[in-house]
Amino acid sequence: MNRREAIKNKVLFVFGTSLSTAVLSNLLVSCKNTIDIGWQPIFFTAEQAGTLVQVTETILPKTKTPGATDIGVAQFIDKVIGQLLNNETQQDIVKGIEEIDVLAKTRFNKNFNATSTDQRQELLLELDKSAGSYPLTLWGITLEKSGPVGFFRQLKRLTLFAYFTSQEIGKAVLRYDPVPGDYLACIPLGENNSWTE
């Protein structure tokens, strides 16, 4: 091997090492930022859906009963927002989800998904206090006026609706018992009525 080939090999080795180090570090960083939520969002981006999953799970965490993630609350919300709401409302919701991330970055220097459970609760309690409340209603009649309702209150309401109307919660947790019961049309009268002979 001559001197020229040795220098060439050494330069290629140094260049290859530095290039592969840069490529590997970028791969690791990109893998770190990738959010695996376990489902494909219809409306939200993967990052926004990841934030939505963490918000709903913080509102309804898993205890003795299933949590929001177990029931698929975020998937339900994603589908409802993507298929039922108009464009303006959709953009307001996207803005609200992104503001949760901005608040987490401002307060804790990290995305909402990277915060601890206590930090998430702290942020959501703060948003809950500033979100206003729905007016008091009785049978569809508004009894008192209230100010505008914030994004978090709307998201919380949708989260609770998705959770408590799910089949799993209705059957296993709430133990839904339909009233007045099954309709049985063709029953001989003598079997079920004490007044007949």
VODO-127399 format. One line per field, with one value per residue: residue in one letter; x, y, z of N, C-alpha, C in turn; residue number from 1. Coordinates in nm, 4 decimals, always signed. Example, Ala and Ser with C-alpha at 12.3 -4.5 7.8 and 13.67 -1.06 7.14 Angstrom:
VODO-127399
code [A, S] $
n_u [+1.3190, +1.2850] $
n_v [-0.5690, -0.2250] $
n_w [+0.7800, +0.7080] $
ca_u [+1.2300, +1.3670] $
ca_v [-0.4500, -0.1060] $
ca_w [+0.7800, +0.7140] $
c_u [+1.3200, +1.2900] $
c_v [-0.3300, +0.0030] $
c_w [+0.7800, +0.7870] $
pos [1, 2] $
end
This chain:
VODO-127399
code [M, N, R, R, E, A, I, K, N, K, V, L, F, V, F, G, T, S, L, S, T, A, V, L, S, N, L, L, V, S, C, K, N, T, I, D, I, G, W, Q, P, I, F, F, T, A, E, Q, A, G, T, L, V, Q, V, T, E, T, I, L, P, K, T, K, T, P, G, A, T, D, I, G, V, A, Q, F, I, D, K, V, I, G, Q, L, L, N, N, E, T, Q, Q, D, I, V, K, G, I, E, E, I, D, V, L, A, K, T, R, F, N, K, N, F, N, A, T, S, T, D, Q, R, Q, E, L, L, L, E, L, D, K, S, A, G, S, Y, P, L, T, L, W, G, I, T, L, E, K, S, G, P, V, G, F, F, R, Q, L, K, R, L, T, L, F, A, Y, F, T, S, Q, E, I, G, K, A, V, L, R, Y, D, P, V, P, G, D, Y, L, A, C, I, P, L, G, E, N, N, S, W, T, E] $
n_u [+0.0850, +0.0589, +0.1529, -0.0399, -0.2793, -0.3096, -0.3548, -0.5894, -0.7616, -0.7598, -0.8783, -1.1325, -1.2183, -1.2270, -1.4094, -1.6356, -1.6841, -1.7486, -1.9713, -2.1440, -2.1832, -2.3224, -2.5520, -2.6538, -2.7014, -2.9028, -3.0986, -3.1528, -3.2521, -3.4781, -3.6223, -3.6760, -3.8505, -4.0703, -4.4029, -4.5760, -4.8901, -5.0503, -5.2645, -5.4136, -5.4583, -5.7490, -5.8099, -5.6329, -5.2767, -5.0003, -4.8567, -5.0381, -5.2474, -5.1182, -5.0872, -5.3585, -5.4308, -5.2843, -5.3981, -5.6683, -5.6278, -5.5221, -5.7404, -5.9224, -5.7904, -5.6543, -5.7827, -5.9331, -6.1248, -6.1443, -5.9240, -5.9249, -5.7683, -5.7835, -6.0467, -6.0569, -6.1037, -5.9722, -5.9548, -6.2251, -6.2875, -6.1181, -6.2341, -6.4961, -6.4441, -6.3102, -6.5053, -6.7576, -6.7599, -6.7507, -6.5172, -6.4109, -6.4547, -6.3028, -6.0437, -6.0218, -6.0142, -5.7772, -5.5997, -5.6399, -5.5412, -5.2731, -5.2042, -5.2020, -4.9690, -4.7848, -4.8124, -4.7130, -4.4479, -4.3642, -4.3893, -4.2562, -4.0470, -4.0704, -4.2531, -4.6070, -4.6541, -4.4161, -4.4093, -4.4406, -4.6830, -4.7827, -4.7175, -4.8753, -5.1317, -5.1265, -5.1129, -5.3550, -5.5461, -5.5132, -5.5943, -5.8578, -5.9682, -5.9631, -6.1323, -6.4018, -6.7610, -7.0387, -7.3721, -7.6337, -7.8849, -8.2219, -8.4137, -8.3537, -8.3884, -8.2293, -8.1213, -7.9571, -7.7275, -7.4014, -7.0502, -6.8336, -6.7362, -6.4347, -6.1792, -6.0734, -6.2784, -6.4728, -6.3375, -6.3062, -6.5728, -6.6435, -6.4704, -6.5690, -6.8248, -6.7643, -6.6454, -6.8406, -7.0516, -6.9607, -6.9614, -6.8300, -6.7954, -7.0616, -7.1694, -6.9934, -6.9096, -7.1075, -7.3221, -7.5637, -7.9077, -8.1759, -8.4745, -8.8118, -8.7480, -8.7291, -8.9427, -9.1969, -9.3995, -9.5776, -9.7159, -9.8769, -10.1661, -10.2352, -10.0007, -9.8518, -10.0088, -10.1733, -10.4446, -10.5910, -10.7483] $
n_v [-0.1163, +0.2183, +0.5552, +0.7423, +0.5919, +0.5126, +0.7596, +0.8294, +0.6222, +0.6750, +0.9312, +0.8708, +0.6969, +0.8678, +1.0600, +0.8963, +0.7982, +1.0363, +1.1158, +0.8960, +0.9142, +1.1569, +1.0909, +0.8747, +1.0040, +1.1831, +0.9989, +0.8802, +1.0989, +1.1597, +0.9260, +0.9477, +1.1629, +1.0637, +0.9651, +0.6990, +0.6031, +0.3909, +0.3755, +0.4978, +0.8314, +1.0074, +1.2763, +1.4467, +1.5253, +1.2999, +1.3915, +1.5751, +1.4003, +1.2366, +1.4155, +1.4562, +1.1977, +1.1797, +1.3901, +1.3076, +1.0723, +1.1727, +1.3104, +1.0999, +0.8632, +0.5268, +0.3153, +0.1099, +0.0808, +0.0910, +0.3135, +0.6212, +0.5709, +0.2929, +0.2588, +0.3928, +0.6639, +0.8888, +0.8144, +0.8145, +1.0885, +1.2009, +1.0984, +1.2048, +1.4824, +1.4991, +1.4121, +1.5244, +1.7970, +2.1454, +2.3265, +2.5603, +2.5198, +2.2886, +2.3917, +2.5609, +2.3715, +2.2335, +2.4426, +2.4759, +2.2297, +2.2528, +2.4750, +2.3666, +2.2154, +2.4255, +2.5628, +2.3682, +2.3558, +2.6139, +2.6179, +2.3833, +2.3296, +2.1225, +1.9005, +1.8338, +1.5601, +1.4612, +1.5352, +1.4788, +1.2846, +1.4335, +1.6936, +1.7143, +1.6994, +1.9340, +2.1320, +2.0829, +2.1235, +2.3952, +2.4906, +2.4048, +2.5627, +2.8130, +2.7880, +2.8518, +2.7886, +2.5791, +2.7051, +2.6838, +2.4522, +2.3331, +2.0769, +2.1498, +2.4226, +2.7250, +2.8411, +3.0290, +3.2829, +3.2550, +3.3183, +3.2895, +2.9545, +2.7888, +2.6191, +2.3885, +2.3066, +2.2257, +2.0128, +1.8438, +1.7840, +1.6450, +1.4296, +1.3012, +1.2377, +1.0568, +0.8531, +0.7635, +0.6841, +0.4675, +0.1239, -0.0686, +0.0561, +0.1098, -0.1494, -0.2976, -0.1298, +0.0684, -0.0970, -0.1228, -0.1416, -0.2022, -0.0139, -0.0125, -0.2813, -0.5945, -0.6311, -0.8511, -0.9990, -1.2166, -1.3900, -1.6322, -1.5399, -1.6597, -1.7477, -1.5317, -1.3422, -1.2758, -1.2331, -1.3797, -1.6948] $
n_w [+0.0000, -0.0876, +0.0045, -0.0765, -0.1029, +0.1642, +0.2933, +0.1641, +0.2513, +0.5240, +0.5342, +0.4269, +0.6270, +0.8546, +0.7616, +0.7126, +0.9716, +1.1093, +0.9627, +0.9991, +1.2748, +1.2955, +1.1504, +1.3023, +1.5471, +1.4705, +1.3961, +1.6433, +1.7846, +1.6295, +1.6670, +1.9345, +1.9437, +1.8143, +1.8499, +1.9758, +1.9663, +1.9320, +1.7569, +1.4517, +1.3911, +1.2733, +1.2333, +1.3891, +1.4107, +1.4750, +1.6984, +1.8167, +1.8704, +2.0539, +2.2673, +2.3217, +2.4062, +2.6475, +2.7925, +2.8191, +2.9616, +3.1951, +3.2941, +3.3317, +3.4849, +3.4983, +3.7423, +3.9743, +3.7938, +3.4315, +3.2510, +3.0543, +2.8283, +2.8068, +2.7260, +2.4882, +2.4510, +2.3391, +2.0687, +2.0026, +2.0397, +1.8469, +1.6148, +1.6265, +1.6174, +1.3728, +1.1877, +1.2417, +1.3131, +1.2119, +0.9989, +1.1201, +1.3974, +1.4290, +1.3855, +1.6052, +1.8094, +1.7500, +1.7928, +2.0679, +2.1703, +2.0943, +2.2481, +2.5035, +2.4918, +2.4535, +2.6953, +2.8711, +2.7810, +2.8413, +3.1207, +3.2165, +3.0453, +2.8565, +2.6333, +2.6702, +2.6725, +2.7728, +3.0352, +3.3935, +3.5829, +3.8002, +3.7164, +3.4882, +3.6028, +3.7542, +3.5513, +3.4121, +3.6115, +3.6520, +3.4000, +3.4111, +3.6145, +3.4960, +3.2824, +3.2864, +3.3225, +3.2271, +3.1729, +3.4222, +3.3692, +3.3279, +3.2223, +2.9589, +2.9621, +3.0076, +3.3117, +3.4260, +3.3256, +3.1808, +3.1334, +2.8386, +2.7566, +2.8150, +2.6146, +2.7440, +2.9171, +2.7346, +2.6120, +2.8310, +2.8880, +2.6553, +2.6830, +2.9161, +2.8241, +2.6138, +2.7621, +2.9555, +2.7942, +2.6631, +2.5618, +2.7194, +2.9740, +3.0322, +3.0580, +3.2311, +3.4449, +3.5138, +3.5119, +3.3521, +3.3575, +3.1743, +3.1769, +3.1073, +3.0875, +2.9010, +2.6171, +2.5979, +2.3863, +2.3226, +2.5465, +2.7352, +2.9209, +3.1671, +3.2914, +3.3873, +3.5129, +3.8093, +3.8501, +3.6698, +3.6047] $
ca_u [+0.0000, +0.1406, +0.1155, -0.1615, -0.3923, -0.3240, -0.4185, -0.7265, -0.8365, -0.7749, -0.9759, -1.2626, -1.2548, -1.2646, -1.5327, -1.7422, -1.7132, -1.8190, -2.1016, -2.2302, -2.2169, -2.4282, -2.6732, -2.7048, -2.7579, -3.0318, -3.1939, -3.1930, -3.3359, -3.6081, -3.6955, -3.7186, -3.9638, -4.1825, -4.5016, -4.6509, -5.0145, -5.1148, -5.3751, -5.3915, -5.5573, -5.8231, -5.8058, -5.5145, -5.1445, -4.9590, -4.8201, -5.1607, -5.3200, -5.0460, -5.1267, -5.4978, -5.4317, -5.2353, -5.4967, -5.7845, -5.5866, -5.5056, -5.8757, -5.9808, -5.6821, -5.6916, -5.7806, -6.0004, -6.2019, -6.0586, -5.8955, -5.9675, -5.6923, -5.8374, -6.1767, -6.0404, -6.1683, -5.9050, -5.9952, -6.3622, -6.2822, -6.0555, -6.3329, -6.6053, -6.3951, -6.2776, -6.6180, -6.8838, -6.7510, -6.7138, -6.3750, -6.3739, -6.4498, -6.1871, -5.9213, -6.0198, -5.9736, -5.6341, -5.5311, -5.6462, -5.4476, -5.1372, -5.1811, -5.1662, -4.8261, -4.7101, -4.8141, -4.6198, -4.3111, -4.3345, -4.3803, -4.1644, -3.9461, -4.0879, -4.3871, -4.7025, -4.6352, -4.2941, -4.4209, -4.4796, -4.8261, -4.8123, -4.7102, -4.9950, -5.2458, -5.1140, -5.1506, -5.4966, -5.6250, -5.5057, -5.6816, -5.9945, -6.0144, -5.9787, -6.2136, -6.5423, -6.8507, -7.1621, -7.4828, -7.7244, -8.0047, -8.3186, -8.4972, -8.3234, -8.4095, -8.1159, -8.1688, -7.8691, -7.6318, -7.2610, -6.9585, -6.7915, -6.6732, -6.3029, -6.1516, -6.0530, -6.4086, -6.5365, -6.2651, -6.3388, -6.7109, -6.6402, -6.4011, -6.6633, -6.9318, -6.7104, -6.6172, -6.9599, -7.1436, -6.8974, -7.0269, -6.7608, -6.8284, -7.2052, -7.2000, -6.9096, -6.8938, -7.2366, -7.4166, -7.6878, -8.0231, -8.2780, -8.6065, -8.8853, -8.7071, -8.7587, -9.0828, -9.2330, -9.5328, -9.6655, -9.7097, -10.0125, -10.2039, -10.2435, -9.8682, -9.7894, -10.1026, -10.2369, -10.5886, -10.6586, -10.7516] $
ca_v [+0.0000, +0.3393, +0.6646, +0.8048, +0.5055, +0.5174, +0.8886, +0.8203, +0.5353, +0.7431, +1.0386, +0.8065, +0.6452, +0.9815, +1.1168, +0.7989, +0.7957, +1.1593, +1.1128, +0.7974, +0.9672, +1.2562, +1.0207, +0.7994, +1.0949, +1.2302, +0.8884, +0.8639, +1.2129, +1.1462, +0.8167, +0.9962, +1.2530, +0.9918, +0.9274, +0.5801, +0.6046, +0.2620, +0.3851, +0.5982, +0.9394, +1.0480, +1.4213, +1.5063, +1.4716, +1.2036, +1.4671, +1.6266, +1.2847, +1.1958, +1.5095, +1.4258, +1.0734, +1.2086, +1.4759, +1.2271, +0.9767, +1.2493, +1.3384, +0.9725, +0.7640, +0.3887, +0.2771, -0.0205, +0.0836, +0.1243, +0.4540, +0.6730, +0.5025, +0.1570, +0.2655, +0.4515, +0.7953, +0.9781, +0.7744, +0.8629, +1.2344, +1.2250, +1.0667, +1.3029, +1.6121, +1.4889, +1.3821, +1.5916, +1.9403, +2.2285, +2.3597, +2.6629, +2.4552, +2.1995, +2.4706, +2.6065, +2.2586, +2.2127, +2.5520, +2.4455, +2.1189, +2.3065, +2.5648, +2.2827, +2.1867, +2.5503, +2.5872, +2.2726, +2.3973, +2.7362, +2.5885, +2.2746, +2.3150, +1.9985, +1.8774, +1.7798, +1.4145, +1.4287, +1.5787, +1.3750, +1.2815, +1.5482, +1.8149, +1.7154, +1.7342, +2.0757, +2.2120, +2.0672, +2.1902, +2.5386, +2.5139, +2.3810, +2.6789, +2.9304, +2.7539, +2.8909, +2.6746, +2.5819, +2.7621, +2.5903, +2.4288, +2.2367, +2.0293, +2.2238, +2.5660, +2.7861, +2.9122, +3.1422, +3.3119, +3.2423, +3.3673, +3.1876, +2.8352, +2.7683, +2.4964, +2.2724, +2.2619, +2.1530, +1.8865, +1.7612, +1.7386, +1.5435, +1.3135, +1.2328, +1.1817, +0.9383, +0.7486, +0.7083, +0.6264, +0.3521, -0.0033, -0.1365, +0.1225, +0.0899, -0.2861, -0.3500, -0.0375, +0.1262, -0.2090, -0.0720, -0.2306, -0.1276, -0.0008, -0.1063, -0.4192, -0.6497, -0.6396, -0.9880, -0.9780, -1.3338, -1.4694, -1.6675, -1.4583, -1.7363, -1.7703, -1.4132, -1.2515, -1.3435, -1.2112, -1.4740, -1.8316] $
ca_w [+0.0000, -0.0934, +0.0935, -0.1270, -0.0658, +0.3099, +0.3272, +0.1138, +0.3422, +0.6525, +0.5142, +0.4149, +0.7590, +0.9404, +0.7064, +0.7364, +1.1152, +1.1470, +0.8979, +1.0640, +1.4068, +1.2769, +1.1075, +1.4159, +1.6478, +1.4179, +1.4054, +1.7824, +1.8211, +1.5641, +1.7333, +2.0652, +1.9260, +1.7576, +1.9509, +1.9396, +2.0425, +1.9141, +1.6613, +1.3475, +1.4024, +1.1536, +1.2189, +1.4516, +1.3807, +1.5781, +1.8199, +1.8773, +1.9239, +2.1745, +2.3728, +2.3538, +2.4847, +2.7821, +2.8594, +2.8581, +3.0649, +3.3188, +3.3425, +3.3754, +3.4920, +3.5305, +3.8840, +3.9724, +3.6694, +3.3169, +3.2255, +2.9237, +2.7235, +2.7937, +2.6602, +2.3551, +2.4520, +2.2439, +1.9340, +1.9859, +2.0229, +1.7166, +1.5102, +1.6347, +1.5703, +1.2305, +1.0999, +1.2724, +1.3396, +1.0973, +0.9868, +1.2180, +1.5285, +1.4259, +1.4021, +1.7451, +1.8923, +1.7242, +1.8625, +2.2110, +2.1982, +2.0823, +2.3614, +2.6183, +2.4741, +2.4752, +2.8393, +2.9325, +2.7456, +2.9167, +3.2630, +3.2529, +2.9397, +2.7809, +2.5805, +2.7666, +2.6775, +2.8474, +3.1748, +3.4900, +3.6149, +3.8872, +3.6354, +3.4029, +3.6869, +3.7876, +3.4342, +3.3792, +3.7159, +3.6224, +3.2847, +3.4552, +3.6921, +3.4097, +3.1646, +3.2989, +3.3413, +3.1491, +3.2515, +3.4880, +3.2894, +3.3788, +3.1119, +2.8372, +2.9804, +3.0765, +3.4302, +3.4555, +3.2192, +3.2182, +3.0317, +2.7415, +2.8119, +2.7563, +2.5401, +2.8298, +2.9673, +2.6242, +2.5960, +2.9468, +2.8693, +2.5507, +2.7410, +3.0049, +2.7406, +2.5452, +2.8610, +3.0203, +2.6965, +2.5993, +2.5926, +2.8293, +3.1004, +3.0548, +3.1014, +3.3399, +3.5581, +3.5524, +3.5178, +3.2943, +3.3641, +3.1005, +3.2384, +3.1892, +3.0644, +2.7686, +2.5759, +2.5618, +2.3288, +2.3154, +2.6691, +2.7803, +3.0350, +3.2904, +3.3529, +3.4432, +3.5802, +3.9228, +3.8504, +3.5825, +3.6567] $
c_u [+0.0903, +0.0811, -0.0174, -0.2851, -0.4168, -0.3942, -0.5659, -0.8131, -0.8626, -0.8799, -1.1168, -1.3109, -1.3036, -1.3964, -1.6519, -1.7832, -1.7924, -1.9582, -2.1956, -2.2698, -2.3310, -2.5601, -2.7357, -2.7671, -2.8917, -3.1379, -3.2443, -3.2844, -3.4735, -3.6887, -3.7501, -3.8430, -4.0860, -4.2749, -4.5782, -4.7759, -5.0942, -5.2355, -5.3461, -5.4981, -5.6225, -5.8028, -5.6748, -5.3861, -5.1071, -4.9238, -4.9433, -5.2419, -5.2523, -5.0793, -5.2692, -5.5082, -5.3907, -5.3332, -5.6155, -5.7485, -5.5629, -5.6419, -5.9376, -5.8724, -5.7356, -5.6780, -5.8354, -6.0879, -6.1078, -6.0390, -5.9427, -5.8956, -5.7445, -5.9671, -6.1637, -6.1075, -6.1051, -5.9421, -6.1362, -6.3628, -6.2238, -6.1562, -6.4463, -6.5615, -6.3691, -6.3973, -6.7431, -6.8757, -6.7102, -6.5671, -6.3296, -6.3598, -6.3307, -6.0575, -5.9092, -5.9712, -5.8256, -5.5526, -5.5289, -5.5496, -5.3042, -5.1042, -5.1471, -5.0179, -4.7406, -4.7022, -4.7168, -4.4745, -4.2697, -4.3078, -4.2689, -4.0535, -3.9518, -4.2317, -4.4769, -4.6839, -4.5156, -4.3021, -4.4617, -4.6302, -4.8652, -4.8113, -4.8324, -5.1175, -5.2441, -5.1590, -5.3004, -5.5882, -5.6269, -5.5966, -5.8288, -6.0507, -6.0416, -6.0737, -6.3576, -6.6293, -6.9736, -7.2739, -7.5692, -7.8501, -8.0936, -8.4125, -8.4781, -8.3440, -8.2920, -8.1672, -8.0819, -7.7716, -7.4907, -7.1763, -6.9215, -6.7173, -6.5428, -6.2863, -6.1413, -6.1844, -6.4819, -6.4704, -6.2964, -6.4800, -6.7173, -6.5734, -6.4960, -6.7778, -6.8845, -6.6919, -6.7461, -7.0646, -7.0819, -6.9648, -6.9629, -6.7955, -6.9762, -7.2378, -7.1239, -6.9075, -7.0289, -7.3442, -7.5561, -7.7973, -8.1385, -8.4122, -8.6998, -8.8471, -8.7428, -8.9085, -9.1093, -9.3775, -9.6258, -9.6473, -9.8521, -10.0446, -10.2014, -10.1091, -9.8186, -9.8820, -10.1772, -10.3880, -10.6644, -10.6542, -10.6985] $
c_v [+0.1235, +0.4492, +0.7275, +0.7228, +0.5072, +0.6447, +0.8859, +0.7359, +0.6029, +0.8542, +0.9801, +0.7533, +0.7572, +1.0423, +1.0249, +0.7934, +0.9189, +1.1628, +1.0151, +0.8423, +1.0678, +1.1892, +0.9447, +0.8908, +1.1507, +1.1219, +0.8717, +0.9771, +1.1992, +1.0328, +0.8630, +1.0838, +1.1839, +0.9446, +0.8068, +0.5742, +0.4763, +0.2635, +0.4982, +0.7075, +0.9716, +1.1970, +1.4819, +1.4506, +1.3761, +1.2755, +1.5182, +1.5135, +1.2330, +1.2856, +1.4817, +1.3001, +1.1012, +1.2967, +1.3924, +1.1268, +1.0471, +1.2824, +1.2119, +0.8644, +0.6248, +0.3671, +0.1345, -0.0330, +0.1213, +0.2746, +0.4939, +0.6033, +0.3620, +0.1550, +0.3188, +0.5869, +0.8890, +0.9434, +0.8248, +1.0129, +1.2702, +1.2038, +1.1687, +1.4371, +1.6085, +1.4745, +1.4655, +1.7433, +2.0184, +2.2715, +2.4599, +2.6040, +2.3605, +2.2761, +2.5253, +2.4946, +2.2285, +2.3191, +2.5262, +2.3353, +2.1702, +2.4013, +2.4873, +2.2485, +2.3098, +2.5816, +2.4946, +2.3111, +2.5211, +2.7042, +2.4902, +2.2485, +2.1800, +1.9876, +1.8191, +1.6294, +1.3740, +1.4689, +1.4620, +1.3839, +1.4006, +1.6788, +1.8259, +1.7565, +1.8821, +2.1642, +2.2037, +2.1278, +2.3409, +2.5730, +2.4989, +2.5018, +2.7989, +2.9067, +2.8008, +2.7677, +2.6911, +2.6397, +2.6520, +2.5768, +2.3259, +2.2024, +2.1134, +2.3741, +2.6213, +2.8720, +3.0320, +3.1613, +3.2904, +3.2946, +3.2577, +3.0729, +2.8111, +2.6323, +2.3752, +2.2183, +2.1817, +2.0168, +1.7904, +1.7032, +1.6269, +1.4153, +1.2332, +1.1688, +1.0523, +0.8225, +0.6827, +0.6555, +0.5067, +0.2232, -0.0711, -0.0760, +0.1020, -0.0480, -0.3272, -0.2602, +0.0152, +0.0196, -0.1645, -0.1783, -0.1581, -0.1292, +0.0468, -0.2521, -0.4647, -0.6510, -0.7820, -0.9857, -1.0977, -1.4226, -1.5064, -1.5931, -1.5344, -1.7517, -1.6497, -1.3200, -1.3261, -1.3298, -1.3053, -1.6142, -1.9308] $
c_w [+0.0000, -0.0051, +0.0520, -0.0890, +0.0854, +0.3532, +0.2849, +0.2070, +0.4765, +0.6430, +0.5041, +0.5496, +0.8503, +0.8929, +0.7339, +0.8815, +1.1565, +1.0862, +0.9677, +1.2043, +1.3965, +1.2389, +1.2243, +1.5216, +1.6005, +1.4236, +1.5482, +1.8269, +1.7578, +1.6252, +1.8669, +2.0528, +1.8669, +1.8694, +1.9000, +2.0266, +2.0229, +1.8202, +1.5634, +1.3573, +1.2678, +1.1279, +1.2701, +1.3924, +1.4937, +1.7083, +1.8921, +1.9389, +2.0500, +2.2921, +2.4177, +2.4397, +2.6286, +2.8605, +2.9077, +2.9672, +3.1985, +3.3788, +3.4014, +3.3789, +3.5268, +3.6805, +3.8894, +3.8485, +3.5545, +3.3034, +3.0862, +2.8093, +2.7002, +2.7136, +2.5172, +2.3426, +2.3487, +2.1002, +1.9029, +1.9584, +1.8871, +1.6042, +1.5086, +1.5773, +1.4199, +1.1397, +1.1238, +1.2854, +1.2152, +1.1062, +1.0926, +1.3582, +1.5372, +1.4502, +1.5443, +1.8373, +1.8740, +1.7980, +2.0134, +2.2510, +2.1940, +2.1978, +2.4894, +2.6122, +2.5005, +2.6240, +2.9120, +2.9037, +2.8243, +3.0635, +3.2965, +3.1500, +2.8698, +2.7320, +2.6890, +2.7830, +2.7622, +2.9943, +3.2639, +3.5170, +3.7013, +3.8090, +3.5440, +3.4832, +3.7226, +3.6720, +3.4053, +3.4850, +3.6944, +3.5044, +3.3231, +3.5297, +3.6031, +3.2930, +3.1728, +3.3179, +3.2533, +3.2348, +3.3119, +3.4026, +3.3578, +3.2649, +2.9859, +2.8471, +3.0605, +3.1905, +3.4666, +3.3412, +3.2722, +3.1040, +2.9331, +2.8095, +2.7386, +2.6908, +2.6315, +2.8843, +2.8594, +2.6049, +2.7107, +2.9340, +2.7648, +2.5995, +2.8294, +2.9267, +2.6725, +2.6428, +2.9110, +2.9232, +2.6244, +2.6461, +2.7133, +2.9649, +3.1328, +3.1090, +3.2264, +3.4633, +3.6060, +3.5676, +3.4734, +3.2991, +3.2956, +3.1714, +3.1290, +3.1665, +2.9243, +2.7427, +2.5281, +2.5160, +2.3425, +2.4378, +2.7066, +2.9103, +3.1677, +3.3612, +3.4313, +3.5184, +3.6886, +3.9212, +3.7567, +3.6419, +3.5573] $
pos [1, 2, 3, 4, 5, 6, 7, 8, 9, 10, 11, 12, 13, 14, 15, 16, 17, 18, 19, 20, 21, 22, 23, 24, 25, 26, 27, 28, 29, 30, 31, 32, 33, 34, 35, 36, 37, 38, 39, 40, 41, 42, 43, 44, 45, 46, 47, 48, 49, 50, 51, 52, 53, 54, 55, 56, 57, 58, 59, 60, 61, 62, 63, 64, 65, 66, 67, 68, 69, 70, 71, 72, 73, 74, 75, 76, 77, 78, 79, 80, 81, 82, 83, 84, 85, 86, 87, 88, 89, 90, 91, 92, 93, 94, 95, 96, 97, 98, 99, 100, 101, 102, 103, 104, 105, 106, 107, 108, 109, 110, 111, 112, 113, 114, 115, 116, 117, 118, 119, 120, 121, 122, 123, 124, 125, 126, 127, 128, 129, 130, 131, 132, 133, 134, 135, 136, 137, 138, 139, 140, 141, 142, 143, 144, 145, 146, 147, 148, 149, 150, 151, 152, 153, 154, 155, 156, 157, 158, 159, 160, 161, 162, 163, 164, 165, 166, 167, 168, 169, 170, 171, 172, 173, 174, 175, 176, 177, 178, 179, 180, 181, 182, 183, 184, 185, 186, 187, 188, 189, 190, 191, 192, 193, 194, 195, 196, 197] $
end
